Amino acid sequence: MPSRKKKSVPQRFICARTPLTPMREPLTRAEVDRLQAHMRKHGPAGLTMRQHNAIWDFLFETPESQEWISDMVEQIKSGQMATQPWTSSKK
């Protein structure tokens, strides 16, 4: 059986590049919305890792996020308790 020829197409390498849009600090809700709109338009490679992390950090600190996280923790705890075997305290 003949072996396949190696393709001569160069592979694309992911490398750091300058962002398509600068980030203004400190981040505000308007700036986060602008960066997210830019990312939706140009794809995730349109922002640097620092910009992605800054967006996540900003969103994590919002009261809505903290509320959502605490609700998720309660659901996880309830689910874990539901999977525990039931034991009778009377013996």
C-alpha positions in Angstrom: 0.0 0.0 0.0 1.5 3.3 -1.0 2.1 5.9 1.7 0.5 9.3 1.5 2.4 12.3 0.4 3.1 14.9 2.9 1.1 18.1 2.3 3.2 21.1 1.5 0.6 23.5 2.9 2.1 25.5 5.8 0.3 25.1 9.1 -1.0 28.2 10.8 0.6 29.0 14.1 -1.1 30.9 16.9 1.1 33.8 17.8 0.6 36.8 20.0 -0.4 39.9 18.1 -1.3 43.5 18.8 -5.0 43.8 19.6 -7.3 45.2 16.9 -8.8 47.6 19.5 -7.1 49.1 22.5 -8.6 48.6 25.9 -9.3 51.7 28.1 -8.8 51.2 31.8 -10.3 51.2 34.3 -13.0 49.0 32.7 -16.5 50.3 32.8 -19.7 48.5 31.7 -19.6 50.6 28.4 -16.0 49.5 27.8 -16.8 45.9 28.4 -19.8 46.1 26.1 -17.6 47.7 23.4 -15.0 45.0 23.7 -17.6 42.2 23.6 -19.2 43.8 20.5 -15.7 43.9 18.9 -15.1 40.2 19.8 -18.5 39.2 18.3 -17.7 41.0 15.1 -14.0 39.9 14.7 -14.0 36.6 16.6 -12.1 35.6 19.7 -8.8 36.3 18.1 -9.8 40.0 17.8 -8.9 40.5 21.5 -5.7 39.7 23.4 -5.7 37.2 26.3 -5.3 40.2 28.7 -8.5 41.7 27.3 -10.4 38.4 27.6 -9.2 38.1 31.2 -10.1 41.7 32.0 -13.7 41.1 30.7 -14.1 38.0 32.8 -12.7 39.7 35.9 -15.1 42.6 35.4 -18.1 40.3 34.9 -17.1 38.1 37.9 -17.2 41.1 40.2 -20.7 42.2 39.3 -23.5 41.6 41.8 -25.5 39.6 39.3 -22.6 37.2 38.8 -22.1 36.7 42.6 -25.8 36.0 42.9 -25.7 33.5 40.0 -22.6 31.8 41.5 -24.2 31.5 44.9 -27.3 30.0 43.3 -25.2 27.5 41.4 -23.3 26.5 44.6 -26.6 25.9 46.4 -27.8 23.7 43.5 -24.6 21.7 43.5 -24.7 21.2 47.2 -28.4 20.0 47.0 -27.5 17.7 44.1 -24.6 16.2 46.1 -26.8 15.7 49.2 -29.4 14.0 47.0 -26.8 11.4 45.8 -25.8 10.5 49.3 -27.3 7.2 50.6 -30.0 7.7 53.2 -29.1 6.5 56.6 -31.5 6.0 59.5 -30.4 7.7 62.7 -32.4 5.1 64.7 -30.6 1.9 65.5 
